[in-house]
Structure formats: structure tokens, C-alpha cells
């Protein structure tokens, strides 16, 4: 059974992460010059965590 509250929370969290990536990644890239790779890796780890929590809620 799908817990609607958890599903909505997961979707909102995913949107927040995507929006923050769009805003933060270019800023990190400009500030550090090269550490964009680490930011992308951190984003992937975060995304996997969010997806896993959504799937766990299903």
C-alpha cells in the first residue's frame, strides 16, 4: 500500500534537490574551478537515497 504522505514528501524532496543542483552546481563550479565532479557524485548519492526512501515507502 502506498503511503501518500511519504510519496509526496519524497517527490518534494526530489524537486528540492534538483532545484538546488541547478542553482548550487554552477556556483560550486565557479568557486572551486574543478571540483564539479565531487558535487555530481554527492548529488548522485543524494538522489539514490531519496529514490530508495520513495521505493521503501511503496
C-alpha positions in Angstrom: 0.0 0.0 0.0 1.4 3.4 -1.0 1.7 5.9 1.9 0.6 9.1 0.1 2.2 11.4 2.6 5.6 9.7 2.2 5.3 9.6 -1.6 4.5 13.4 -1.7 7.4 14.1 0.7 9.8 12.1 -1.5 8.7 13.9 -4.6 9.0 17.3 -3.0 12.5 16.4 -1.7 13.5 15.2 -5.2 12.3 18.6 -6.6 14.2 20.5 -3.9 17.4 18.5 -4.7 17.0 19.1 -8.5 16.4 22.8 -8.0 19.3 23.1 -5.6 21.6 21.3 -8.0 20.6 23.6 -10.8 21.4 26.6 -8.6 24.3 25.3 -6.5 26.3 23.3 -9.0 27.3 26.2 -11.2 28.2 28.3 -8.1 30.4 25.4 -6.8 31.9 25.1 -10.3 32.8 28.8 -10.4 34.1 28.9 -6.8 36.3 25.8 -6.9 37.1 25.8 -10.6 37.4 22.0 -10.8 35.6 20.2 -8.0 32.4 19.8 -10.1 33.0 16.1 -10.1 32.6 15.8 -6.3 29.4 17.9 -6.4 28.0 15.5 -9.1 29.0 12.4 -7.0 27.4 13.9 -3.9 24.2 14.6 -5.9 24.1 11.0 -7.2 24.4 9.7 -3.7 21.7 12.0 -2.5 19.4 11.1 -5.4 19.9 7.3 -4.7 19.0 7.9 -1.1 15.8 9.8 -2.0 14.8 7.2 -4.6 15.5 4.4 -2.1 13.3 6.1 0.5 10.5 6.6 -2.0 10.7 2.9 -3.1 10.7 1.8 0.6 7.5 3.8 1.1 5.8 2.0 -1.8 
